[in-house]
């Protein structure tokens, strides 16, 4: 199994993992079993689009449009971020 997402893969946060507001420091955190991961603005922007219904390709297109950036560059950055979460089992994928 490869950790890389295909364009049609639909990533989602598995049971026990969720995006939440960090009321103490501001911003957002990814809450996982026995762990909280502080997110920067980019991580928050990516995960705000991860809902299980959008494909990887849709997420990249949405971010490219929102930030007026080349989709190819966005795709590489998003791929690395999501593959890292997937390696730690903080992200799952539906084909």
C-alpha positions as CSV (number, residue, x, y, z in Angstrom):
1,X,0.0,0.0,0.0
2,X,1.3,3.4,-0.9
3,X,0.6,6.4,1.3
4,X,0.2,8.8,-1.7
5,X,-3.3,9.8,-2.6
6,X,-4.7,9.3,-6.1
7,X,-6.6,12.2,-7.7
8,X,-9.9,10.4,-7.1
9,X,-9.2,9.3,-3.5
10,X,-11.5,11.0,-0.9
11,X,-9.6,11.6,2.3
12,X,-11.4,11.8,5.7
13,X,-10.6,11.9,9.4
14,X,-11.2,8.5,11.0
15,X,-13.1,7.9,14.1
16,X,-11.4,9.6,17.1
17,X,-9.7,12.2,15.0
18,X,-11.1,15.7,14.5
19,X,-10.3,19.3,13.7
20,X,-11.0,21.6,16.6
21,X,-10.5,25.3,17.6
22,X,-7.7,25.9,20.1
23,X,-9.3,28.3,22.4
24,X,-6.2,28.9,24.5
25,X,-3.7,29.8,21.7
26,X,-6.1,30.5,18.9
27,X,-6.0,28.7,15.6
28,X,-6.8,25.1,15.1
29,X,-5.6,21.7,16.4
30,X,-6.0,18.2,15.1
31,X,-7.2,16.1,18.0
32,X,-6.2,12.5,17.9
33,X,-6.3,9.8,20.6
34,X,-4.0,10.9,23.3
35,X,-2.5,13.7,21.2
36,X,-3.2,17.2,20.0
37,X,-1.4,18.5,16.9
38,X,-1.2,22.3,16.5
39,X,-1.9,23.3,12.9
40,X,-0.6,26.3,11.1
41,X,-2.8,28.3,8.7
42,X,-1.9,26.0,5.7
43,X,-2.7,22.8,7.6
44,X,-5.9,24.2,8.8
45,X,-6.9,25.3,5.3
46,X,-6.1,21.8,3.9
47,X,-8.0,19.9,6.7
48,X,-11.0,22.3,6.5
49,X,-11.6,20.7,3.0
50,X,-11.1,17.1,4.1
51,X,-14.7,15.9,4.6
52,X,-14.8,12.5,3.0
53,X,-16.9,13.7,0.0
54,X,-14.2,15.8,-1.7
55,X,-11.6,14.1,-3.8
56,X,-7.9,14.9,-3.5
57,X,-8.2,16.6,-6.8
58,X,-11.2,18.7,-5.6
59,X,-9.2,19.7,-2.5
60,X,-6.2,20.8,-4.6
61,X,-8.5,22.7,-7.0
62,X,-10.2,24.5,-4.1
63,X,-6.9,25.5,-2.5
64,X,-5.4,26.6,-5.9
65,X,-8.4,28.9,-6.5
66,X,-8.5,30.2,-2.9
67,X,-4.8,31.1,-2.9
68,X,-4.4,31.9,-6.6
69,X,-1.5,29.5,-6.9
70,X,-0.6,26.8,-9.4
71,X,-2.4,23.6,-8.9
72,X,0.7,21.5,-9.5
73,X,2.6,23.2,-6.7
74,X,-0.4,23.0,-4.3
75,X,-0.8,19.3,-5.2
76,X,2.7,18.4,-4.1
77,X,2.4,20.3,-0.8
78,X,-1.0,18.8,0.0
79,X,0.2,15.3,-1.0
80,X,3.1,15.5,1.5
81,X,0.9,16.9,4.3
82,X,-1.9,14.3,3.9
83,X,0.5,11.4,3.3
84,X,2.3,12.3,6.6
85,X,-1.0,12.2,8.4
86,X,-2.0,9.0,6.7
87,X,1.3,7.4,7.8
88,X,0.4,8.1,11.4
89,X,-3.2,6.9,10.8
90,X,-4.7,10.3,11.5
91,X,-6.2,10.2,8.0
92,X,-8.0,7.6,6.0
93,X,-9.0,7.4,2.4
94,X,-12.0,6.2,0.4
95,X,-11.4,5.2,-3.2
